[in-house]
Amino acid sequence: MKEKHKKFELAYTHSDKQNKKEYVSFINIGIDSVDSFFSDDYKKSFSVIIHPNRHSLDSAWKNDWKMPDFTSECWMVASGVADKLDMISPKQWKEQSCEHDDADKIKTQQLITHELVHVFHGQLNKSPDFSDVSGIDWFAEGLAAFASGQCDTEKILSIKKLIADKKNPIELDNFWKGKYRYWLSGSMVMFIDHAYGRATIIKLLPFNNKTEILSYLHTTEAQLINDWSKYIEKL
């Protein structure tokens, strides 16, 4: 089943007919949040595909990513690129994922907004589906975590402790690794937003490699991480 909305086309199965109104609300709130964060609108409309189960989502990813043997991790429930957002029906998250439960409406909204940030980012990036990028996982995922509100006080406190214990990464590529990858990456983008401004964040969106980002910021990887750690320590 498909229906047109102002900025997106929604596709869903009959099993989600009763959930459609709630999902449209999540999507519209997320779109408004993204528009507000970037002070700009999406460049084009996109599709939102609600999958009834993990098998359906995996089938889409296998096709899109040309990986016929791909099997998603249990925490994966959604993905966003320039032209579409795929996600398992949130009503199925509790049973079909290991980290998510749509009963928590705030986290559900944040997750959907997170993926909508990827859609916005993809529409401006040199690689709309992020398949041709190098060393910017920390930026793409950190931006989505920060802009969606997922980097809350609790998450930042966990990063402060990593820094205090001298267990934080010393290379940007390692920000997007391990248990704290979302919050490490999100806190780095939070720092860039604070130190360089939102306008600079927007200017970074087209870049598809780490070298371009560091060059635009007129800094080195080591200096950026050092400045980030000092900023987080003071929060």
Buried (B, 14 or more C-beta within 10 A) or exposed (E): EEEEEEBBBBBBBEEBEEBBEBBBEBBBBBBEBBBEBBEEEBEEEBBBBBBBBBEBBBEBBBEBEEEEEEEBEEEBBBBBBBBBBBBBBBBBBEEBBEEBEBEEEEBBBBBBBBBBBBBBBBBBBEBBBBEEBEBBBBBBBBBBBBBBBBBEEEBBEBBBEBBEEEEBBEEBBBBBBEEBBBBBBBBBBBBBBEBBEEEEBBBBBEBBBBEBBBEBBEBEBEEBBEBBBEBBEEE
